Amino acid sequence: MTVYLDNNIIVSIEKGDYTLDQIKALLPDTKARFFYSSAHIFEVEHFQGNSIISKQDLLSQRLDTIRQIFKNNYLYLDLKGNKLTHLIEDPQEVYNTITLVPFGIDAMKGFVNLFSKELKEDVRQHLGIEVQKINNYSPKEVIEHLNTKLTNWGTNQSFLEMIEYGIQLHPDGKNFGLHNRIAGVFELLDMFGYWKDKETDTSNYARLWDADHTFFASYCDYFISEDKRTRYKASVVYNIYNKDTKIISSRGEK
């Protein structure tokens, strides 16, 4: 059995809110293997430091936490071939590598910023989506509902066709794989109001990592996250792309 932890789970373990053993107790296999990804490292790299802890101190602390939890089990994504493999890699080595090649993160940033705040607000208004209603739909019903709304709005594109269209518009779109498509699904779901994130200066960026964690977790048996919005969006993603990953919180909630 393989398990992927959202970054918020790692932070909570690091803070002592609960232990890794308590997380393991939620799983049917006590010998489950836990995997980390470059997304965990990128999130630390983005941290600028504050009055409580410097960036370097947090980085050192987080790399140690990752070593303890994941035993260097690493999910490596080859961006050129869009292939994912399991490796044994120390997180310091991963950090050294990804900070030397920033292309991937810059391309992803550009992709999630394809939709302006004004465009999102305009789309929500014209589609007339009832947020409280759609938030209670099953993953399959969410896509069916959005496809119906898009048809009534007069667009010739389905939900997934909009993703592919957005990729075609991006200058690096020809190199995009499933992880970029999942980022697009997260962005569109949020634009349409489905478990929408609170709008902040960094919400687009944070949603990018939510999508990236969801991608890596799709190659594991379990995805554990404290963020309800991420869990619900991930459920839609896994339904679209036929992924069997089970999604739960630290309390076993779906």
C-alpha positions as YAML, in Angstrom:
chain: A
units: angstrom
residues:
- id: 1
  name: MET
  ca: [0.00, 0.00, 0.00]
- id: 2
  name: THR
  ca: [1.25, 3.48, -0.90]
- id: 3
  name: VAL
  ca: [0.22, 6.75, 0.75]
- id: 4
  name: TYR
  ca: [0.64, 10.40, -0.18]
- id: 5
  name: LEU
  ca: [0.31, 13.17, 2.40]
- id: 6
  name: ASP
  ca: [-0.82, 16.69, 1.61]
- id: 7
  name: ASN
  ca: [1.56, 19.38, 2.83]
- id: 8
  name: ASN
  ca: [-0.86, 20.38, 5.61]
- id: 9
  name: ILE
  ca: [-0.52, 16.89, 7.11]
- id: 10
  name: ILE
  ca: [3.26, 17.20, 7.17]
- id: 11
  name: VAL
  ca: [3.01, 20.60, 8.85]
- id: 12
  name: SER
  ca: [0.63, 19.23, 11.49]
- id: 13
  name: ILE
  ca: [2.93, 16.30, 12.25]
- id: 14
  name: GLU
  ca: [5.88, 18.70, 12.46]
- id: 15
  name: LYS
  ca: [3.95, 20.91, 14.91]
- id: 16
  name: GLY
  ca: [3.00, 17.91, 17.05]
- id: 17
  name: ASP
  ca: [-0.75, 18.17, 16.43]
- id: 18
  name: TYR
  ca: [-0.72, 14.41, 15.90]
- id: 19
  name: THR
  ca: [1.80, 11.69, 15.13]
- id: 20
  name: LEU
  ca: [2.56, 9.63, 12.06]
- id: 21
  name: ASP
  ca: [1.41, 6.55, 14.00]
- id: 22
  name: GLN
  ca: [-2.02, 8.15, 14.37]
- id: 23
  name: ILE
  ca: [-2.12, 8.62, 10.60]
- id: 24
  name: LYS
  ca: [-1.04, 5.02, 10.04]
- id: 25
  name: ALA
  ca: [-3.87, 3.85, 12.31]
- id: 26
  name: LEU
  ca: [-6.35, 5.13, 9.70]
- id: 27
  name: LEU
  ca: [-4.99, 2.73, 7.09]
- id: 28
  name: PRO
  ca: [-5.81, -0.96, 6.57]
- id: 29
  name: ASP
  ca: [-2.12, -1.81, 6.10]
- id: 30
  name: THR
  ca: [0.31, -0.89, 8.89]
- id: 31
  name: LYS
  ca: [3.25, -1.46, 6.51]
- id: 32
  name: ALA
  ca: [2.12, 1.20, 4.06]
- id: 33
  name: ARG
  ca: [4.85, 3.15, 2.28]
- id: 34
  name: PHE
  ca: [4.65, 6.95, 2.35]
- id: 35
  name: PHE
  ca: [5.86, 8.97, -0.63]
- id: 36
  name: TYR
  ca: [6.79, 12.63, -1.04]
- id: 37
  name: SER
  ca: [7.18, 14.72, -4.20]
- id: 38
  name: SER
  ca: [8.79, 17.87, -5.55]
- id: 39
  name: ALA
  ca: [5.56, 19.72, -4.65]
- id: 40
  name: HIS
  ca: [6.44, 19.37, -0.95]
- id: 41
  name: ILE
  ca: [9.84, 20.92, -1.62]
- id: 42
  name: PHE
  ca: [8.52, 23.71, -3.85]
- id: 43
  name: GLU
  ca: [6.12, 24.81, -1.11]
- id: 44
  name: VAL
  ca: [9.05, 25.33, 1.27]
- id: 45
  name: GLU
  ca: [11.05, 27.12, -1.43]
- id: 46
  name: HIS
  ca: [8.18, 29.58, -1.84]
- id: 47
  name: PHE
  ca: [8.27, 30.49, 1.89]
- id: 48
  name: GLN
  ca: [10.05, 33.84, 2.37]
- id: 49
  name: GLY
  ca: [10.59, 33.62, 6.11]
- id: 50
  name: ASN
  ca: [8.99, 35.69, 8.88]
- id: 51
  name: SER
  ca: [9.60, 37.02, 12.40]
- id: 52
  name: ILE
  ca: [9.12, 33.54, 13.86]
- id: 53
  name: ILE
  ca: [11.35, 31.43, 11.62]
- id: 54
  name: SER
  ca: [13.76, 32.10, 8.77]
- id: 55
  name: LYS
  ca: [13.43, 30.45, 5.40]
- id: 56
  name: GLN
  ca: [16.66, 28.51, 5.93]
- id: 57
  name: ASP
  ca: [15.61, 27.24, 9.36]
- id: 58
  name: LEU
  ca: [12.21, 26.14, 8.05]
- id: 59
  name: LEU
  ca: [13.85, 24.44, 5.07]
- id: 60
  name: SER
  ca: [16.24, 22.51, 7.32]
- id: 61
  name: GLN
  ca: [13.43, 21.54, 9.68]
- id: 62
  name: ARG
  ca: [11.10, 20.49, 6.85]
- id: 63
  name: LEU
  ca: [13.72, 18.38, 5.09]
- id: 64
  name: ASP
  ca: [14.33, 16.51, 8.36]
- id: 65
  name: THR
  ca: [10.59, 15.97, 8.79]
- id: 66
  name: ILE
  ca: [10.31, 14.64, 5.24]
- id: 67
  name: ARG
  ca: [13.19, 12.23, 5.87]
- id: 68
  name: GLN
  ca: [11.55, 10.91, 9.02]
- id: 69
  name: ILE
  ca: [8.09, 10.46, 7.50]
- id: 70
  name: PHE
  ca: [8.91, 9.23, 4.02]
- id: 71
  name: LYS
  ca: [12.23, 7.41, 4.49]
- id: 72
  name: ASN
  ca: [13.38, 9.08, 1.24]
- id: 73
  name: ASN
  ca: [10.63, 7.41, -0.83]
- id: 74
  name: TYR
  ca: [10.28, 9.90, -3.67]
- id: 75
  name: LEU
  ca: [7.83, 10.23, -6.58]
- id: 76
  name: TYR
  ca: [9.86, 11.60, -9.47]
- id: 77
  name: LEU
  ca: [8.16, 13.19, -12.47]
- id: 78
  name: ASP
  ca: [10.16, 13.37, -15.70]
- id: 79
  name: LEU
  ca: [8.73, 16.53, -17.26]
- id: 80
  name: LYS
  ca: [10.13, 15.74, -20.71]
- id: 81
  name: GLY
  ca: [8.53, 12.32, -20.91]
- id: 82
  name: ASN
  ca: [5.70, 13.01, -18.43]
- id: 83
  name: LYS
  ca: [6.55, 9.72, -16.71]
- id: 84
  name: LEU
  ca: [6.45, 9.14, -12.97]
- id: 85
  name: THR
  ca: [8.76, 6.71, -11.16]
- id: 86
  name: HIS
  ca: [9.54, 5.69, -7.57]
- id: 87
  name: LEU
  ca: [13.02, 6.59, -6.35]
- id: 88
  name: ILE
  ca: [14.99, 6.63, -3.12]
- id: 89
  name: GLU
  ca: [16.18, 10.23, -2.90]
- id: 90
  name: ASP
  ca: [17.17, 12.47, -0.03]
- id: 91
  name: PRO
  ca: [15.01, 15.64, 0.03]
- id: 92
  name: GLN
  ca: [18.13, 17.84, 0.08]
- id: 93
  name: GLU
  ca: [19.13, 16.39, -3.29]
- id: 94
  name: VAL
  ca: [15.63, 17.02, -4.62]
- id: 95
  name: TYR
  ca: [15.81, 20.61, -3.39]
- id: 96
  name: ASN
  ca: [19.18, 21.15, -5.04]
- id: 97
  name: THR
  ca: [17.86, 19.80, -8.33]
- id: 98
  name: ILE
  ca: [14.54, 21.62, -8.60]
- id: 99
  name: THR
  ca: [15.96, 25.01, -7.62]
- id: 100
  name: LEU
  ca: [18.45, 24.72, -10.49]
- id: 101
  name: VAL
  ca: [15.70, 24.13, -13.05]
- id: 102
  name: PRO
  ca: [12.81, 26.58, -12.41]
- id: 103
  name: PHE
  ca: [11.08, 26.02, -15.78]
- id: 104
  name: GLY
  ca: [8.44, 23.65, -14.46]
- id: 105
  name: ILE
  ca: [7.20, 25.93, -11.72]
- id: 106
  name: ASP
  ca: [7.20, 29.02, -13.98]
- id: 107
  name: ALA
  ca: [5.19, 27.22, -16.67]
- id: 108
  name: MET
  ca: [2.64, 26.06, -14.10]
- id: 109
  name: LYS
  ca: [2.32, 29.58, -12.68]
- id: 110
  name: GLY
  ca: [1.56, 30.91, -16.13]
- id: 111
  name: PHE
  ca: [-1.04, 28.24, -16.74]
- id: 112
  name: VAL
  ca: [-3.12, 28.86, -13.60]
- id: 113
  name: ASN
  ca: [-3.03, 32.60, -14.31]
- id: 114
  name: LEU
  ca: [-4.63, 32.18, -17.74]
- id: 115
  name: PHE
  ca: [-7.99, 33.06, -16.17]
- id: 116
  name: SER
  ca: [-8.15, 36.58, -14.76]
- id: 117
  name: LYS
  ca: [-10.16, 37.45, -11.67]
- id: 118
  name: GLU
  ca: [-12.49, 39.54, -13.83]
- id: 119
  name: LEU
  ca: [-13.08, 36.64, -16.22]
- id: 120
  name: LYS
  ca: [-13.88, 34.29, -13.33]
- id: 121
  name: GLU
  ca: [-16.43, 36.70, -11.88]
- id: 122
  name: ASP
  ca: [-18.01, 37.22, -15.30]
- id: 123
  name: VAL
  ca: [-18.30, 33.48, -15.92]
- id: 124
  name: ARG
  ca: [-19.90, 32.78, -12.53]
- id: 125
  name: GLN
  ca: [-22.45, 35.53, -13.10]
- id: 126
  name: HIS
  ca: [-23.45, 34.36, -16.57]
- id: 127
  name: LEU
  ca: [-23.59, 30.66, -15.74]
- id: 128
  name: GLY
  ca: [-25.78, 31.27, -12.71]
- id: 129
  name: ILE
  ca: [-24.34, 28.36, -10.72]
- id: 130
  name: GLU
  ca: [-25.81, 27.80, -7.24]
- id: 131
  name: VAL
  ca: [-22.69, 27.15, -5.19]
- id: 132
  name: GLN
  ca: [-24.41, 25.52, -2.22]
- id: 133
  name: LYS
  ca: [-26.19, 23.17, -4.59]
- id: 134
  name: ILE
  ca: [-23.22, 22.13, -6.71]
- id: 135
  name: ASN
  ca: [-21.07, 21.61, -3.60]
- id: 136
  name: ASN
  ca: [-23.40, 18.77, -2.61]
- id: 137
  name: TYR
  ca: [-23.22, 16.95, -5.94]
- id: 138
  name: SER
  ca: [-21.27, 13.74, -6.50]
- id: 139
  name: PRO
  ca: [-18.08, 14.11, -8.60]
- id: 140
  name: LYS
  ca: [-19.86, 12.75, -11.68]
- id: 141
  name: GLU
  ca: [-22.84, 15.06, -11.15]
- id: 142
  name: VAL
  ca: [-20.55, 18.10, -10.86]
- id: 143
  name: ILE
  ca: [-19.17, 17.62, -14.38]
- id: 144
  name: GLU
  ca: [-22.60, 16.79, -15.81]
- id: 145
  name: HIS
  ca: [-24.03, 19.93, -14.20]
- id: 146
  name: LEU
  ca: [-21.23, 22.15, -15.49]
- id: 147
  name: ASN
  ca: [-21.50, 20.69, -19.00]
- id: 148
  name: THR
  ca: [-25.22, 21.49, -18.96]
- id: 149
  name: LYS
  ca: [-24.57, 25.05, -17.78]
- id: 150
  name: LEU
  ca: [-21.91, 25.54, -20.47]
- id: 151
  name: THR
  ca: [-24.29, 24.25, -23.15]
- id: 152
  name: ASN
  ca: [-27.08, 26.57, -21.97]
- id: 153
  name: TRP
  ca: [-24.59, 29.44, -21.96]
- id: 154
  name: GLY
  ca: [-24.00, 28.82, -25.67]
- id: 155
  name: THR
  ca: [-20.44, 27.52, -25.59]
- id: 156
  name: ASN
  ca: [-19.44, 24.73, -27.95]
- id: 157
  name: GLN
  ca: [-16.98, 23.34, -25.40]
- id: 158
  name: SER
  ca: [-17.51, 20.86, -22.59]
- id: 159
  name: PHE
  ca: [-15.70, 21.18, -19.28]
- id: 160
  name: LEU
  ca: [-12.79, 19.00, -20.41]
- id: 161
  name: GLU
  ca: [-12.65, 20.65, -23.83]
- id: 162
  name: MET
  ca: [-12.12, 23.96, -22.05]
- id: 163
  name: ILE
  ca: [-9.09, 22.41, -20.32]
- id: 164
  name: GLU
  ca: [-7.62, 21.29, -23.64]
- id: 165
  name: TYR
  ca: [-8.33, 24.68, -25.19]
- id: 166
  name: GLY
  ca: [-6.52, 26.43, -22.33]
- id: 167
  name: ILE
  ca: [-3.53, 24.12, -22.82]
- id: 168
  name: GLN
  ca: [-3.44, 24.90, -26.54]
- id: 169
  name: LEU
  ca: [-3.29, 28.61, -25.74]
- id: 170
  name: HIS
  ca: [-0.30, 28.19, -23.44]
- id: 171
  name: PRO
  ca: [3.09, 28.62, -25.18]
- id: 172
  name: ASP
  ca: [4.40, 25.45, -23.48]
- id: 173
  name: GLY
  ca: [1.13, 23.53, -23.85]
- id: 174
  name: LYS
  ca: [2.56, 20.85, -26.13]
- id: 175
  name: ASN
  ca: [4.75, 19.68, -23.25]
- id: 176
  name: PHE
  ca: [1.93, 19.55, -20.70]
- id: 177
  name: GLY
  ca: [0.86, 16.23, -19.20]
- id: 178
  name: LEU
  ca: [-1.64, 14.99, -16.65]
- id: 179
  name: HIS
  ca: [-0.27, 17.16, -13.84]
- id: 180
  name: ASN
  ca: [-0.94, 20.30, -15.90]
- id: 181
  name: ARG
  ca: [-4.41, 19.08, -16.86]
- id: 182
  name: ILE
  ca: [-5.23, 18.50, -13.20]
- id: 183
  name: ALA
  ca: [-4.10, 22.06, -12.47]
- id: 184
  name: GLY
  ca: [-6.55, 23.16, -15.17]
- id: 185
  name: VAL
  ca: [-9.39, 21.15, -13.64]
- id: 186
  name: PHE
  ca: [-8.71, 22.71, -10.23]
- id: 187
  name: GLU
  ca: [-8.67, 26.18, -11.77]
- id: 188
  name: LEU
  ca: [-11.92, 25.70, -13.69]
- id: 189
  name: LEU
  ca: [-13.71, 24.11, -10.74]
- id: 190
  name: ASP
  ca: [-12.73, 27.09, -8.63]
- id: 191
  name: MET
  ca: [-13.76, 29.51, -11.35]
- id: 192
  name: PHE
  ca: [-17.18, 27.86, -11.51]
- id: 193
  name: GLY
  ca: [-17.53, 28.13, -7.73]
- id: 194
  name: TYR
  ca: [-17.10, 24.46, -6.76]
- id: 195
  name: TRP
  ca: [-15.60, 24.44, -3.26]
- id: 196
  name: LYS
  ca: [-14.13, 27.78, -4.20]
- id: 197
  name: ASP
  ca: [-11.01, 29.03, -2.42]
- id: 198
  name: LYS
  ca: [-11.08, 32.35, -0.64]
- id: 199
  name: GLU
  ca: [-9.68, 34.93, -3.06]
- id: 200
  name: THR
  ca: [-6.27, 36.20, -1.87]
- id: 201
  name: ASP
  ca: [-3.05, 37.41, -3.47]
- id: 202
  name: THR
  ca: [-1.68, 33.88, -3.20]
- id: 203
  name: SER
  ca: [-4.80, 31.73, -3.74]
- id: 204
  name: ASN
  ca: [-3.93, 30.91, -7.36]
- id: 205
  name: TYR
  ca: [-0.47, 29.85, -6.28]
- id: 206
  name: ALA
  ca: [-1.77, 27.77, -3.36]
- id: 207
  name: ARG
  ca: [-4.31, 26.08, -5.64]
- id: 208
  name: LEU
  ca: [-1.47, 25.14, -7.97]
- id: 209
  name: TRP
  ca: [0.13, 23.11, -5.18]
- id: 210
  name: ASP
  ca: [-3.21, 21.58, -4.21]
- id: 211
  name: ALA
  ca: [-3.51, 20.37, -7.80]
- id: 212
  name: ASP
  ca: [0.09, 19.17, -7.90]
- id: 213
  name: HIS
  ca: [-0.32, 17.16, -4.68]
- id: 214
  name: THR
  ca: [-3.51, 15.70, -6.13]
- id: 215
  name: PHE
  ca: [-1.58, 14.63, -9.23]
- id: 216
  name: PHE
  ca: [1.19, 12.87, -7.30]
- id: 217
  name: ALA
  ca: [-1.31, 11.28, -4.94]
- id: 218
  name: SER
  ca: [-3.13, 9.77, -7.93]
- id: 219
  name: TYR
  ca: [-0.26, 7.29, -8.18]
- id: 220
  name: CYS
  ca: [-0.82, 6.11, -4.60]
- id: 221
  name: ASP
  ca: [-3.56, 4.14, -2.87]
- id: 222
  name: TYR
  ca: [-4.37, 6.90, -0.38]
- id: 223
  name: PHE
  ca: [-4.31, 10.70, -0.41]
- id: 224
  name: ILE
  ca: [-4.61, 12.25, 3.06]
- id: 225
  name: SER
  ca: [-5.39, 15.96, 3.32]
- id: 226
  name: GLU
  ca: [-6.78, 18.35, 5.93]
- id: 227
  name: ASP
  ca: [-8.13, 20.71, 3.27]
- id: 228
  name: LYS
  ca: [-11.78, 19.93, 2.50]
- id: 229
  name: ARG
  ca: [-11.71, 22.05, -0.66]
- id: 230
  name: THR
  ca: [-8.76, 20.08, -1.97]
- id: 231
  name: ARG
  ca: [-10.38, 16.76, -1.09]
- id: 232
  name: TYR
  ca: [-13.58, 17.59, -2.96]
- id: 233
  name: LYS
  ca: [-11.79, 18.95, -6.02]
- id: 234
  name: ALA
  ca: [-9.48, 15.91, -6.00]
- id: 235
  name: SER
  ca: [-12.54, 13.63, -5.96]
- id: 236
  name: VAL
  ca: [-13.74, 15.23, -9.19]
- id: 237
  name: VAL
  ca: [-10.27, 14.89, -10.72]
- id: 238
  name: TYR
  ca: [-10.04, 11.20, -9.87]
- id: 239
  name: ASN
  ca: [-13.50, 10.60, -11.27]
- id: 240
  name: ILE
  ca: [-12.56, 12.33, -14.55]
- id: 241
  name: TYR
  ca: [-9.28, 10.47, -14.98]
- id: 242
  name: ASN
  ca: [-10.44, 7.11, -13.56]
- id: 243
  name: LYS
  ca: [-8.10, 7.09, -10.56]
- id: 244
  name: ASP
  ca: [-8.81, 4.73, -7.65]
- id: 245
  name: THR
  ca: [-6.95, 6.74, -4.99]
- id: 246
  name: LYS
  ca: [-8.94, 6.97, -1.75]
- id: 247
  name: ILE
  ca: [-9.13, 10.44, -0.21]
- id: 248
  name: ILE
  ca: [-9.44, 10.98, 3.55]
- id: 249
  name: SER
  ca: [-8.56, 13.52, 6.24]
- id: 250
  name: SER
  ca: [-6.41, 12.95, 9.33]
- id: 251
  name: ARG
  ca: [-9.65, 11.93, 11.07]
- id: 252
  name: GLY
  ca: [-10.63, 9.49, 8.37]
- id: 253
  name: GLU
  ca: [-13.25, 11.83, 6.89]
- id: 254
  name: LYS
  ca: [-13.90, 11.69, 3.16]
...
